[in-house]
């Protein structure tokens, strides 16, 4: 066991959003070379506490080449991304920036989800399905429409629950697991209390990202590399570098040039994820084209069915038992979802930081490519 990295993991992984945010602010202040900014959220956390997205810039504000680390696009997954950002500061990563380079840390892009241990935003949206062009017709997902009440049934046990599960199993047998995953996870735009809902319009969190991009003049940079931290998909503890379809095969090749052949692509069928609608990379692609490289650094946790059941319970709670969110049943459901996306085990945290340091090093080496 690497004692140093275990010590770092124990120090950087926080117990909740509020501790994570305070540590982020403390680390930026202690570094004494970063420029901090706060983007308050209109949402509120447990017990009415204030929420925010916090940002730190390291390096020359005029740098042509910018690296970006993003945490909590999917709120509850923020424990991982936040720890990686804190680790980068604790390891004095800013000292390795060259004269024409900068690092932008975006902490808790979706602070509501992080604070409440949910994946979704305050609007109930999956932020990584929310970056479609809402002036156009949203992507269709007819199969989700057919299975919507099965994905989030009105009961979590009993005859209606069993009937919903049977319908899902019948679809799986008839059409295959991949077809089911595409229907369930690729994004849907009709069922606001359903899973993987992409929204009826831009979310507060999306608007926050767009404000950050504007405030830091990212559209004018020569090269922008983005690592967006996620958890919950793939082998336990492994950090998969996933490209999104928005950048196509050229984006995939650019990512391979920087991060090597471990990069995966849904277009090639090598990714743990299926092709998704409305991903954050759609935004970066529209904004920067081939001047950017976006990768989702996805750390696996538990088997898909374990994750699915926790997500189902979370959406059931907020759809059918909203008044019990802060009651015992709500706390139990939120804790189960948190555990599915954040295994609080030493080995998992150690694996996250080891892989994250490797990818961050590759990222900075690739800024000039």
Helices and strands as residue ranges (DSSP letters): H 3-12, H 17-31, E 34-44, G 46-48, E 50-59, E 65-70, G 75-77, H 78-90, G 93-96, E 101-107, H 111-116, G 127-129, H 142-151, H 159-175, H 177-185, H 204-215, G 218-220, E 223-236, E 239-243, G 245-247, H 248-259, E 264-265, H 280-288, G 289-291, E 292-300, H 304-320, G 322-324, H 328-341, H 346-365, G 366-368
